[in-house]
């Protein structure tokens, strides 16, 4: 009897264990299905939100609520406001949301005077252009036409008849690429000389074999007195900073004596040749 009782107890325990295993399997399957349905629900919700957002954006992009009413452009020296607006292909009826900023930037950069442009939206109705222009440092003749160049020797554009041209002109060479370093050196000579002489520099001639010849323009007024009026200043290629020191001393000495020179030759190491106006 005792043996049969123990055997029955063992069967009951085995049966209960099996039932627990079956319930565990069902719970796991139920959790999996719940996970699947939860994921599908999330995806469906995202799709609805995306579709809804796209619809809302489309409506707003055509709404007068975000019409551009104020187009701000910083002060420019060489670029006209109308040119920026024409290239950007927009007016004060454009929609702020529908504007492709990168594409608009690309279009505006087609103006050769524009070096960089940053376009910013200010909701609900303002568009701001922050433009940086190229700064001309000199003029150069290329293909028999006058062009602006910047202080790096890069060509900006051809000079239009309506544009001012009161910049030193680089002469002696016709091609920029093979002489780019010479042009940059010439521009540095002009910049340094302009800090020493009071009147404008009209021309710098580049001789690839001998150096630079700088020509000063006549002064616009007698004051302040300029010791280098319609003068030629010769520079060698070597140790230009030291040549500038010599030039500064010569100009100071001439000014103190009230004299003017028509030629200053700085190409020699041991001496400076100065020819005085009579």
Short mmCIF file of the C-alpha atoms (twelve columns), coordinates in Angstrom:
data_MODEL
# 
_entry.id   MODEL 
# 
loop_
_atom_site.group_PDB 
_atom_site.id 
_atom_site.type_symbol 
_atom_site.label_atom_id 
_atom_site.label_alt_id 
_atom_site.label_comp_id 
_atom_site.label_asym_id 
_atom_site.label_seq_id 
_atom_site.Cartn_x 
_atom_site.Cartn_y 
_atom_site.Cartn_z 
_atom_site.pdbx_PDB_model_num 
ATOM 1   C CA . UNK A 1   0.000  0.000   0.000   1 
ATOM 2   C CA . UNK A 2   2.747  2.385   0.938   1 
ATOM 3   C CA . UNK A 3   4.511  1.670   -2.343  1 
ATOM 4   C CA . UNK A 4   1.357  2.282   -4.379  1 
ATOM 5   C CA . UNK A 5   0.791  5.602   -2.509  1 
ATOM 6   C CA . UNK A 6   4.284  6.828   -3.246  1 
ATOM 7   C CA . UNK A 7   3.893  5.850   -6.874  1 
ATOM 8   C CA . UNK A 8   0.633  7.835   -7.130  1 
ATOM 9   C CA . UNK A 9   2.302  10.818  -5.509  1 
ATOM 10  C CA . UNK A 10  5.112  10.692  -8.032  1 
ATOM 11  C CA . UNK A 11  2.601  10.609  -10.932 1 
ATOM 12  C CA . UNK A 12  0.759  13.640  -9.526  1 
ATOM 13  C CA . UNK A 13  4.008  15.608  -9.190  1 
ATOM 14  C CA . UNK A 14  5.022  14.703  -12.755 1 
ATOM 15  C CA . UNK A 15  1.631  15.769  -14.027 1 
ATOM 16  C CA . UNK A 16  1.778  19.099  -12.198 1 
ATOM 17  C CA . UNK A 17  5.267  19.748  -13.543 1 
ATOM 18  C CA . UNK A 18  4.097  19.059  -17.096 1 
ATOM 19  C CA . UNK A 19  1.171  21.427  -16.651 1 
ATOM 20  C CA . UNK A 20  3.516  24.148  -15.426 1 
ATOM 21  C CA . UNK A 21  5.762  23.634  -18.460 1 
ATOM 22  C CA . UNK A 22  2.786  23.892  -20.816 1 
ATOM 23  C CA . UNK A 23  1.603  27.096  -19.134 1 
ATOM 24  C CA . UNK A 24  5.144  28.532  -19.356 1 
ATOM 25  C CA . UNK A 25  5.268  27.730  -23.082 1 
ATOM 26  C CA . UNK A 26  1.912  29.434  -23.609 1 
ATOM 27  C CA . UNK A 27  3.017  32.506  -21.668 1 
ATOM 28  C CA . UNK A 28  6.216  32.746  -23.753 1 
ATOM 29  C CA . UNK A 29  4.228  32.437  -26.984 1 
ATOM 30  C CA . UNK A 30  1.799  35.066  -25.744 1 
ATOM 31  C CA . UNK A 31  4.669  37.427  -24.890 1 
ATOM 32  C CA . UNK A 32  6.165  36.908  -28.348 1 
ATOM 33  C CA . UNK A 33  2.870  37.730  -29.997 1 
ATOM 34  C CA . UNK A 34  2.502  40.779  -27.763 1 
ATOM 35  C CA . UNK A 35  6.010  41.882  -28.817 1 
ATOM 36  C CA . UNK A 36  5.151  41.443  -32.493 1 
ATOM 37  C CA . UNK A 37  1.929  43.393  -32.152 1 
ATOM 38  C CA . UNK A 38  3.663  46.114  -30.115 1 
ATOM 39  C CA . UNK A 39  6.340  46.523  -32.815 1 
ATOM 40  C CA . UNK A 40  3.734  46.619  -35.567 1 
ATOM 41  C CA . UNK A 41  1.778  49.165  -33.588 1 
ATOM 42  C CA . UNK A 42  4.804  51.394  -33.176 1 
ATOM 43  C CA . UNK A 43  5.643  51.161  -36.884 1 
ATOM 44  C CA . UNK A 44  2.064  51.936  -37.817 1 
ATOM 45  C CA . UNK A 45  2.036  54.924  -35.473 1 
ATOM 46  C CA . UNK A 46  5.323  56.195  -36.937 1 
ATOM 47  C CA . UNK A 47  3.948  55.842  -40.456 1 
ATOM 48  C CA . UNK A 48  0.837  57.794  -39.494 1 
ATOM 49  C CA . UNK A 49  2.897  60.508  -37.829 1 
ATOM 50  C CA . UNK A 50  5.267  60.736  -40.808 1 
ATOM 51  C CA . UNK A 51  2.381  60.940  -43.250 1 
ATOM 52  C CA . UNK A 52  0.672  63.501  -41.071 1 
ATOM 53  C CA . UNK A 53  3.850  65.570  -40.696 1 
ATOM 54  C CA . UNK A 54  4.443  65.520  -44.451 1 
ATOM 55  C CA . UNK A 55  0.880  66.670  -45.041 1 
ATOM 56  C CA . UNK A 56  1.215  69.449  -42.462 1 
ATOM 57  C CA . UNK A 57  4.580  70.570  -43.902 1 
ATOM 58  C CA . UNK A 58  3.136  70.649  -47.427 1 
ATOM 59  C CA . UNK A 59  0.224  72.777  -46.282 1 
ATOM 60  C CA . UNK A 60  2.476  75.175  -44.339 1 
ATOM 61  C CA . UNK A 61  4.929  75.428  -47.252 1 
ATOM 62  C CA . UNK A 62  2.073  76.830  -49.340 1 
ATOM 63  C CA . UNK A 63  0.554  78.955  -46.616 1 
ATOM 64  C CA . UNK A 64  0.714  82.745  -46.439 1 
ATOM 65  C CA . UNK A 65  1.559  82.334  -42.757 1 
ATOM 66  C CA . UNK A 66  5.251  81.850  -43.664 1 
ATOM 67  C CA . UNK A 67  5.458  84.291  -46.561 1 
ATOM 68  C CA . UNK A 68  8.779  86.120  -46.650 1 
ATOM 69  C CA . UNK A 69  8.099  89.714  -45.676 1 
ATOM 70  C CA . UNK A 70  11.586 90.864  -44.752 1 
ATOM 71  C CA . UNK A 71  14.762 90.044  -46.737 1 
ATOM 72  C CA . UNK A 72  17.881 91.308  -44.956 1 
ATOM 73  C CA . UNK A 73  21.216 91.681  -46.776 1 
ATOM 74  C CA . UNK A 74  24.279 93.197  -45.119 1 
ATOM 75  C CA . UNK A 75  25.949 96.278  -46.619 1 
ATOM 76  C CA . UNK A 76  28.001 95.412  -49.707 1 
ATOM 77  C CA . UNK A 77  30.574 97.395  -51.673 1 
ATOM 78  C CA . UNK A 78  30.611 95.560  -54.990 1 
ATOM 79  C CA . UNK A 79  27.402 93.513  -55.112 1 
ATOM 80  C CA . UNK A 80  23.962 95.021  -55.676 1 
ATOM 81  C CA . UNK A 81  20.985 93.850  -53.656 1 
ATOM 82  C CA . UNK A 82  19.017 93.226  -56.857 1 
ATOM 83  C CA . UNK A 83  21.731 90.869  -58.100 1 
ATOM 84  C CA . UNK A 84  21.496 88.761  -54.922 1 
ATOM 85  C CA . UNK A 85  17.691 88.556  -55.125 1 
ATOM 86  C CA . UNK A 86  17.721 87.716  -58.831 1 
ATOM 87  C CA . UNK A 87  20.248 84.930  -58.368 1 
ATOM 88  C CA . UNK A 88  18.346 83.601  -55.349 1 
ATOM 89  C CA . UNK A 89  15.150 83.683  -57.444 1 
ATOM 90  C CA . UNK A 90  13.002 84.966  -54.650 1 
ATOM 91  C CA . UNK A 91  10.957 87.943  -53.602 1 
ATOM 92  C CA . UNK A 92  8.866  89.001  -50.646 1 
ATOM 93  C CA . UNK A 93  6.141  86.521  -51.607 1 
ATOM 94  C CA . UNK A 94  8.339  83.438  -51.326 1 
ATOM 95  C CA . UNK A 95  7.499  80.887  -48.642 1 
ATOM 96  C CA . UNK A 96  10.096 80.600  -45.885 1 
ATOM 97  C CA . UNK A 97  9.615  76.839  -45.473 1 
ATOM 98  C CA . UNK A 98  9.833  76.029  -49.175 1 
ATOM 99  C CA . UNK A 99  13.248 77.680  -49.663 1 
ATOM 100 C CA . UNK A 100 16.133 75.260  -50.251 1 
ATOM 101 C CA . UNK A 101 18.942 77.043  -48.413 1 
ATOM 102 C CA . UNK A 102 21.821 75.060  -49.952 1 
ATOM 103 C CA . UNK A 103 20.516 75.507  -53.484 1 
ATOM 104 C CA . UNK A 104 19.914 79.209  -52.869 1 
ATOM 105 C CA . UNK A 105 23.455 79.567  -51.543 1 
ATOM 106 C CA . UNK A 106 24.841 77.863  -54.659 1 
ATOM 107 C CA . UNK A 107 22.923 80.225  -56.928 1 
ATOM 108 C CA . UNK A 108 24.009 83.374  -55.071 1 
ATOM 109 C CA . UNK A 109 27.648 82.239  -55.189 1 
ATOM 110 C CA . UNK A 110 27.495 82.509  -58.984 1 
ATOM 111 C CA . UNK A 111 28.135 86.224  -58.536 1 
ATOM 112 C CA . UNK A 112 31.946 86.519  -58.901 1 
ATOM 113 C CA . UNK A 113 32.167 89.192  -56.206 1 
ATOM 114 C CA . UNK A 114 30.677 86.913  -53.576 1 
ATOM 115 C CA . UNK A 115 33.242 84.894  -51.649 1 
ATOM 116 C CA . UNK A 116 30.842 83.320  -49.147 1 
ATOM 117 C CA . UNK A 117 27.190 83.596  -48.133 1 
ATOM 118 C CA . UNK A 118 25.281 82.370  -45.102 1 
ATOM 119 C CA . UNK A 119 21.484 82.256  -45.324 1 
ATOM 120 C CA . UNK A 120 19.381 82.104  -42.154 1 
ATOM 121 C CA . UNK A 121 15.624 81.737  -41.638 1 
ATOM 122 C CA . UNK A 122 13.914 83.639  -38.823 1 
ATOM 123 C CA . UNK A 123 10.332 82.528  -38.412 1 
ATOM 124 C CA . UNK A 124 7.744  83.469  -39.276 1 
ATOM 125 C CA . UNK A 125 8.753  85.798  -42.127 1 
ATOM 126 C CA . UNK A 126 12.416 86.911  -42.233 1 
ATOM 127 C CA . UNK A 127 15.271 85.680  -44.431 1 
ATOM 128 C CA . UNK A 128 18.787 86.969  -43.761 1 
ATOM 129 C CA . UNK A 129 21.773 86.912  -46.156 1 
ATOM 130 C CA . UNK A 130 25.213 87.409  -44.611 1 
ATOM 131 C CA . UNK A 131 27.612 87.913  -47.513 1 
ATOM 132 C CA . UNK A 132 31.404 88.176  -47.594 1 
ATOM 133 C CA . UNK A 133 32.802 89.775  -50.757 1 
ATOM 134 C CA . UNK A 134 36.147 89.347  -52.460 1 
ATOM 135 C CA . UNK A 135 38.410 92.338  -51.816 1 
ATOM 136 C CA . UNK A 136 40.330 93.546  -54.896 1 
ATOM 137 C CA . UNK A 137 43.979 94.359  -54.257 1 
ATOM 138 C CA . UNK A 138 45.169 95.172  -57.778 1 
ATOM 139 C CA . UNK A 139 44.414 95.008  -61.487 1 
ATOM 140 C CA . UNK A 140 46.047 92.844  -64.125 1 
ATOM 141 C CA . UNK A 141 45.711 92.572  -67.909 1 
ATOM 142 C CA . UNK A 142 44.718 89.098  -69.135 1 
ATOM 143 C CA . UNK A 143 43.813 88.443  -72.779 1 
ATOM 144 C CA . UNK A 144 43.984 92.205  -73.388 1 
ATOM 145 C CA . UNK A 145 41.283 92.794  -70.767 1 
ATOM 146 C CA . UNK A 146 41.607 94.323  -67.326 1 
ATOM 147 C CA . UNK A 147 40.779 92.044  -64.360 1 
ATOM 148 C CA . UNK A 148 40.587 92.412  -60.586 1 
ATOM 149 C CA . UNK A 149 42.838 90.210  -58.445 1 
ATOM 150 C CA . UNK A 150 42.690 89.714  -54.674 1 
ATOM 151 C CA . UNK A 151 45.611 89.745  -52.233 1 
ATOM 152 C CA . UNK A 152 46.241 86.037  -52.925 1 
ATOM 153 C CA . UNK A 153 46.718 86.718  -56.630 1 
ATOM 154 C CA . UNK A 154 43.439 85.021  -57.581 1 
ATOM 155 C CA . UNK A 155 41.435 86.557  -60.406 1 
ATOM 156 C CA . UNK A 156 38.058 87.857  -59.224 1 
ATOM 157 C CA . UNK A 157 36.499 89.013  -62.486 1 
ATOM 158 C CA . UNK A 158 36.890 91.215  -65.527 1 
ATOM 159 C CA . UNK A 159 36.553 94.934  -64.844 1 
ATOM 160 C CA . UNK A 160 33.245 96.415  -66.001 1 
ATOM 161 C CA . UNK A 161 33.179 99.987  -67.352 1 
ATOM 162 C CA . UNK A 162 31.006 101.091 -64.414 1 
ATOM 163 C CA . UNK A 163 33.367 99.700  -61.752 1 
ATOM 164 C CA . UNK A 164 36.031 101.846 -60.152 1 
ATOM 165 C CA . UNK A 165 39.596 100.931 -60.973 1 
ATOM 166 C CA . UNK A 166 41.724 103.003 -58.591 1 
ATOM 167 C CA . UNK A 167 44.001 100.066 -57.777 1 
ATOM 168 C CA . UNK A 168 47.654 99.422  -58.642 1 
ATOM 169 C CA . UNK A 169 48.014 97.640  -61.952 1 
ATOM 170 C CA . UNK A 170 50.362 94.661  -62.253 1 
ATOM 171 C CA . UNK A 171 52.363 94.718  -65.476 1 
ATOM 172 C CA . UNK A 172 55.176 92.706  -67.022 1 
ATOM 173 C CA . UNK A 173 53.429 89.329  -67.097 1 
ATOM 174 C CA . UNK A 174 50.385 88.001  -68.934 1 
ATOM 175 C CA . UNK A 175 49.800 84.609  -67.313 1 
ATOM 176 C CA . UNK A 176 48.939 84.187  -63.653 1 
ATOM 177 C CA . UNK A 177 49.449 80.459  -63.043 1 
ATOM 178 C CA . UNK A 178 53.192 80.215  -63.864 1 
ATOM 179 C CA . UNK A 179 53.891 83.493  -62.060 1 
ATOM 180 C CA . UNK A 180 51.530 83.194  -59.091 1 
ATOM 181 C CA . UNK A 181 54.254 83.425  -56.432 1 
ATOM 182 C CA . UNK A 182 55.739 86.482  -58.143 1 
ATOM 183 C CA . UNK A 183 52.312 88.134  -58.204 1 
ATOM 184 C CA . UNK A 184 51.803 87.419  -54.508 1 
ATOM 185 C CA . UNK A 185 55.211 88.897  -53.724 1 
ATOM 186 C CA . UNK A 186 54.397 91.961  -55.842 1 
ATOM 187 C CA . UNK A 187 51.121 92.451  -53.957 1 
ATOM 188 C CA . UNK A 188 52.985 92.233  -50.649 1 
ATOM 189 C CA . UNK A 189 55.473 94.860  -51.894 1 
ATOM 190 C CA . UNK A 190 52.582 97.166  -52.816 1 
ATOM 191 C CA . UNK A 191 50.917 96.687  -49.422 1 
ATOM 192 C CA . UNK A 192 54.140 97.346  -47.488 1 
ATOM 193 C CA . UNK A 193 55.047 100.395 -49.613 1 
ATOM 194 C CA . UNK A 194 51.614 101.907 -49.203 1 
ATOM 195 C CA . UNK A 195 52.267 102.032 -45.452 1 
ATOM 196 C CA . UNK A 196 55.452 104.024 -46.090 1 
ATOM 197 C CA . UNK A 197 54.531 106.488 -48.846 1 
ATOM 198 C CA . UNK A 198 51.603 108.872 -48.507 1 
ATOM 199 C CA . UNK A 199 50.473 108.994 -52.146 1 
ATOM 200 C CA . UNK A 200 48.932 106.129 -54.084 1 
ATOM 201 C CA . UNK A 201 50.849 103.437 -55.942 1 
ATOM 202 C CA . UNK A 202 49.774 103.329 -59.574 1 
ATOM 203 C CA . UNK A 203 51.711 100.352 -60.969 1 
ATOM 204 C CA . UNK A 204 54.102 97.551  -60.144 1 
ATOM 205 C CA . UNK A 205 56.123 96.041  -62.971 1 
ATOM 206 C CA . UNK A 206 57.349 92.447  -62.567 1 
ATOM 207 C CA . UNK A 207 60.590 91.418  -64.220 1 
ATOM 208 C CA . UNK A 208 61.053 87.673  -63.548 1 
ATOM 209 C CA . UNK A 209 64.834 88.101  -63.881 1 
ATOM 210 C CA . UNK A 210 65.554 91.310  -61.964 1 
ATOM 211 C CA . UNK A 211 62.743 92.125  -59.555 1 
ATOM 212 C CA . UNK A 212 59.959 94.660  -59.112 1 
ATOM 213 C CA . UNK A 213 59.601 98.271  -60.188 1 
ATOM 214 C CA . UNK A 214 57.017 100.260 -58.315 1 
ATOM 215 C CA . UNK A 215 55.550 103.512 -59.668 1 
ATOM 216 C CA . UNK A 216 53.935 106.083 -57.402 1 
ATOM 217 C CA . UNK A 217 51.085 108.330 -58.538 1 
ATOM 218 C CA . UNK A 218 51.203 112.106 -58.137 1 
ATOM 219 C CA . UNK A 219 49.692 113.235 -54.824 1 
ATOM 220 C CA . UNK A 220 46.081 114.395 -54.838 1 
ATOM 221 C CA . UNK A 221 46.975 117.357 -52.641 1 
ATOM 222 C CA . UNK A 222 50.197 119.075 -51.500 1 
ATOM 223 C CA . UNK A 223 49.576 118.014 -47.911 1 
ATOM 224 C CA . UNK A 224 50.943 115.871 -46.455 1 
ATOM 225 C CA . UNK A 225 54.178 116.302 -48.358 1 
ATOM 226 C CA . UNK A 226 55.213 113.225 -50.340 1 
ATOM 227 C CA . UNK A 227 58.934 112.691 -51.050 1 
ATOM 228 C CA . UNK A 228 58.077 110.178 -53.789 1 
ATOM 229 C CA . UNK A 229 56.034 112.008 -56.430 1 
ATOM 230 C CA . UNK A 230 55.822 110.224 -59.783 1 
ATOM 231 C CA . UNK A 231 58.735 108.138 -58.571 1 
ATOM 232 C CA . UNK A 232 60.151 104.736 -59.521 1 
ATOM 233 C CA . UNK A 233 61.253 102.391 -56.750 1 
ATOM 234 C CA . UNK A 234 63.321 99.321  -57.678 1 
ATOM 235 C CA . UNK A 235 63.236 96.155  -55.553 1 
ATOM 236 C CA . UNK A 236 65.291 92.977  -55.876 1 
ATOM 237 C CA . UNK A 237 63.830 89.579  -55.039 1 
ATOM 238 C CA . UNK A 238 66.018 88.938  -51.994 1 
ATOM 239 C CA . UNK A 239 65.306 90.158  -48.468 1 
ATOM 240 C CA . UNK A 240 62.404 92.448  -49.301 1 
ATOM 241 C CA . UNK A 241 61.710 93.223  -45.591 1 
ATOM 242 C CA . UNK A 242 65.203 94.709  -45.312 1 
ATOM 243 C CA . UNK A 243 64.632 96.722  -48.495 1 
ATOM 244 C CA . UNK A 244 61.452 98.110  -46.908 1 
ATOM 245 C CA . UNK A 245 63.471 99.252  -43.899 1 
ATOM 246 C CA . UNK A 246 65.871 101.087 -46.242 1 
ATOM 247 C CA . UNK A 247 62.964 102.674 -48.106 1 
ATOM 248 C CA . UNK A 248 61.384 103.857 -44.868 1 
ATOM 249 C CA . UNK A 249 64.664 105.535 -43.843 1 
ATOM 250 C CA . UNK A 250 65.046 107.181 -47.256 1 
ATOM 251 C CA . UNK A 251 61.490 108.559 -47.172 1 
ATOM 252 C CA . UNK A 252 61.952 109.873 -43.633 1 
ATOM 253 C CA . UNK A 253 65.239 111.570 -44.564 1 
ATOM 254 C CA . UNK A 254 63.787 113.164 -47.719 1 
ATOM 255 C CA . UNK A 255 60.739 114.400 -45.821 1 
ATOM 256 C CA . UNK A 256 62.870 115.953 -43.081 1 
ATOM 257 C CA . UNK A 257 64.826 117.882 -45.749 1 
ATOM 258 C CA . UNK A 258 61.776 118.798 -47.838 1 
ATOM 259 C CA . UNK A 259 63.185 116.971 -50.852 1 
ATOM 260 C CA . UNK A 260 61.471 114.747 -53.418 1 
ATOM 261 C CA . UNK A 261 63.069 111.872 -55.339 1 
ATOM 262 C CA . UNK A 262 62.118 110.471 -58.746 1 
ATOM 263 C CA . UNK A 263 64.141 107.248 -58.382 1 
ATOM 264 C CA . UNK A 264 65.023 104.974 -55.471 1 
ATOM 265 C CA . UNK A 265 66.994 101.796 -56.218 1 
ATOM 266 C CA . UNK A 266 67.045 99.227  -53.401 1 
ATOM 267 C CA . UNK A 267 68.489 96.262  -55.320 1 
ATOM 268 C CA . UNK A 268 72.008 96.536  -53.904 1 
ATOM 269 C CA . UNK A 269 73.082 95.083  -50.564 1 
ATOM 270 C CA . UNK A 270 75.521 97.763  -49.517 1 
ATOM 271 C CA . UNK A 271 73.900 100.936 -50.838 1 
ATOM 272 C CA . UNK A 272 70.704 102.669 -51.860 1 
ATOM 273 C CA . UNK A 273 70.683 104.890 -54.942 1 
ATOM 274 C CA . UNK A 274 68.444 107.952 -54.673 1 
ATOM 275 C CA . UNK A 275 67.952 110.464 -57.470 1 
ATOM 276 C CA . UNK A 276 66.566 113.813 -56.343 1 
ATOM 277 C CA . UNK A 277 64.141 115.992 -58.316 1 
ATOM 278 C CA . UNK A 278 65.733 119.240 -59.399 1 
# 
